[in-house]
Amino acid sequence: MEDLQKLKYPIGQFNGPEKITKVEIDSWILELETLPNKLELLVGVLTDNQLDTVYRPGGWTVRQVVHHISDSHHNSYLRFKWALTEDKPLIKAYYEDRWAELFDSKTAPIQMSLNHLKAIHVKLVYLLKGLSLADLQKSFIHPEDNLEYTLAFNVGKYAWHGNHHYAHIENLLKRENWI
């Protein structure tokens, strides 16, 4: 059970600091800025058989993870925009597990999502670099837990999210001696 937990959360779960500083925000933005190229370098040479390998028992394939990162970060970008233009909006949740089971997530070439991730991150990073600390205190309500999340927290959460899934893939590649 402990091994499965390590496979599920190879870098641990996200625990945002109580007080988020500009240094942390800048560090997280840099992680978001570098993720698309870093991910492409990791998965760009994998074969279809490797892409269709699950990263852990009961988990998604590498292909599904790549498409998930793109889908999730697209949704996150929209959440930033809503929080910046509305007063504590109730955001739209989505069933990421169902999205991962859709035909495109299971079969589409990963380059589509790698290209999308690059584009959405260019837009996201540009937006984030232009926000003030006051802007980063704006928030949204997530319907799954009915809690309020600041944009500052969300920057950290999505920097963690990209690194979390990157580690899933990287650890699989190491276990299989593919890198």
C-alpha positions as CSV (number, residue, x, y, z in Angstrom):
1,M,0.0,0.0,0.0
2,E,2.9,2.3,0.8
3,D,4.5,1.6,-2.6
4,L,1.2,2.4,-4.3
5,Q,1.0,5.7,-2.4
6,K,4.5,6.5,-3.6
7,L,3.5,5.7,-7.2
8,K,0.4,7.9,-6.9
9,Y,2.2,10.8,-5.3
10,P,5.9,10.6,-6.2
11,I,6.6,14.2,-5.1
12,G,4.0,14.2,-2.3
13,Q,0.7,16.0,-2.2
14,F,0.5,19.7,-2.7
15,N,0.5,21.6,0.6
16,G,0.6,25.3,-0.2
17,P,2.3,27.5,2.4
18,E,0.1,29.5,4.7
19,K,1.6,32.7,3.5
20,I,2.7,32.8,-0.1
21,T,5.5,35.1,-1.0
22,K,6.6,36.7,-4.2
23,V,9.6,34.5,-4.3
24,E,7.4,31.4,-4.2
25,I,5.1,32.9,-6.9
26,D,8.1,33.7,-9.2
27,S,9.5,30.2,-8.6
28,W,6.2,28.5,-9.5
29,I,5.8,30.7,-12.6
30,L,9.2,29.6,-13.8
31,E,8.2,25.9,-13.2
32,L,5.1,26.6,-15.3
33,E,7.1,28.3,-18.0
34,T,9.6,25.4,-18.3
35,L,7.2,22.5,-18.0
36,P,6.1,22.2,-21.7
37,N,9.6,21.9,-23.1
38,K,10.7,19.7,-20.2
39,L,7.8,17.4,-20.8
40,E,8.3,17.2,-24.5
41,L,12.0,16.3,-24.0
42,L,10.9,13.5,-21.7
43,V,8.1,11.9,-23.9
44,G,8.9,13.1,-27.4
45,V,10.9,10.0,-28.4
46,L,8.6,7.4,-26.8
47,T,7.1,4.7,-29.0
48,D,3.4,4.0,-29.2
49,N,3.9,1.0,-27.0
50,Q,5.7,3.0,-24.4
51,L,3.0,5.8,-24.6
52,D,0.4,3.2,-24.0
53,T,2.0,1.8,-20.8
54,V,0.4,2.7,-17.5
55,Y,2.6,4.5,-15.1
56,R,1.3,2.5,-12.1
57,P,-1.2,-0.3,-11.5
58,G,-4.7,1.1,-12.1
59,G,-3.3,4.4,-13.4
60,W,-3.4,6.1,-16.8
61,T,-1.1,5.5,-19.7
62,V,1.6,7.9,-20.5
63,R,-0.5,9.1,-23.4
64,Q,-3.5,9.8,-21.2
65,V,-1.3,11.6,-18.7
66,V,0.1,13.9,-21.4
67,H,-3.4,14.7,-22.7
68,H,-4.6,15.2,-19.1
69,I,-1.9,17.7,-18.3
70,S,-3.0,19.7,-21.3
71,D,-6.7,19.5,-20.5
72,S,-6.2,20.3,-16.8
73,H,-3.9,23.3,-17.4
74,H,-6.4,24.6,-20.0
75,N,-9.1,24.5,-17.4
76,S,-6.8,26.1,-14.9
77,Y,-6.1,29.0,-17.3
78,L,-9.9,29.6,-17.5
79,R,-10.2,29.6,-13.7
80,F,-7.6,32.4,-13.5
81,K,-9.5,34.4,-16.1
82,W,-12.8,33.9,-14.2
83,A,-11.3,34.9,-10.9
84,L,-9.8,38.0,-12.4
85,T,-13.0,39.1,-14.0
86,E,-15.7,38.0,-11.6
87,D,-16.2,38.2,-7.8
88,K,-15.3,34.8,-6.3
89,P,-16.9,32.8,-9.1
90,L,-18.1,29.3,-8.6
91,I,-15.9,27.5,-11.2
92,K,-16.9,24.6,-13.4
93,A,-15.5,21.3,-12.3
94,Y,-14.9,18.5,-14.7
95,Y,-14.6,14.7,-14.5
96,E,-10.9,14.3,-15.3
97,D,-11.2,10.5,-15.0
98,R,-14.0,10.6,-17.7
99,W,-12.0,12.9,-19.9
100,A,-9.0,10.5,-19.7
101,E,-11.2,7.7,-21.0
102,L,-12.4,9.6,-24.1
103,F,-11.2,8.4,-27.5
104,D,-8.8,11.3,-28.0
105,S,-7.1,10.9,-24.6
106,K,-6.5,7.2,-25.3
107,T,-5.4,7.3,-28.9
108,A,-4.5,10.8,-30.2
109,P,-0.9,11.6,-30.9
110,I,0.7,13.4,-27.9
111,Q,2.1,16.1,-30.1
112,M,-1.4,17.7,-30.2
113,S,-1.4,18.1,-26.4
114,L,2.3,19.1,-26.2
115,N,1.6,21.9,-28.7
116,H,-1.5,22.9,-26.8
117,L,0.3,22.9,-23.5
118,K,3.0,25.1,-25.0
119,A,0.4,27.6,-26.2
120,I,-1.6,27.6,-23.0
121,H,1.5,28.0,-20.9
122,V,2.8,30.9,-23.0
123,K,-0.6,32.7,-22.4
124,L,-0.8,31.6,-18.7
125,V,2.8,32.7,-17.9
126,Y,2.4,36.0,-19.6
127,L,-0.8,36.6,-17.6
128,L,0.7,35.6,-14.3
129,K,3.8,37.7,-14.8
130,G,1.6,40.7,-15.2
131,L,-0.4,40.2,-12.0
132,S,0.1,42.2,-8.9
133,L,0.1,40.6,-5.4
134,A,-3.4,42.0,-4.9
135,D,-4.6,40.3,-8.1
136,L,-3.2,37.0,-6.8
137,Q,-5.4,37.4,-3.8
138,K,-8.5,37.2,-6.0
139,S,-10.2,33.8,-5.7
140,F,-12.7,31.3,-6.9
141,I,-14.9,28.7,-5.3
142,H,-14.4,25.1,-6.3
143,P,-17.7,23.1,-6.3
144,E,-16.1,19.8,-5.2
145,D,-15.3,21.0,-1.7
146,N,-17.0,24.4,-1.7
147,L,-13.8,26.0,-0.7
148,E,-12.3,29.3,-1.8
149,Y,-8.9,29.2,-3.5
150,T,-6.7,32.3,-4.2
151,L,-5.0,32.6,-7.5
152,A,-1.6,32.6,-5.6
153,F,-2.5,29.2,-4.2
154,N,-3.6,28.1,-7.7
155,V,-0.2,29.1,-9.2
156,G,1.5,26.8,-6.8
157,K,-1.1,24.0,-7.2
158,Y,-0.6,23.9,-11.0
159,A,3.2,24.1,-10.8
160,W,2.9,21.1,-8.4
161,H,0.4,19.4,-10.8
162,G,2.8,19.6,-13.8
163,N,5.7,18.3,-11.7
164,H,3.5,15.6,-10.1
165,H,2.6,14.1,-13.5
166,Y,6.1,14.7,-14.9
167,A,7.4,12.5,-12.0
168,H,4.8,9.8,-12.8
169,I,6.2,9.5,-16.3
170,E,9.8,10.0,-15.4
171,N,9.6,7.3,-12.7
172,L,8.0,4.8,-15.1
173,L,10.8,5.5,-17.7
174,K,13.4,4.9,-15.1
175,R,11.8,1.7,-13.8
176,E,11.5,0.3,-17.4
177,N,15.1,1.5,-18.2
178,W,13.8,3.6,-21.0
179,I,16.0,6.5,-20.0
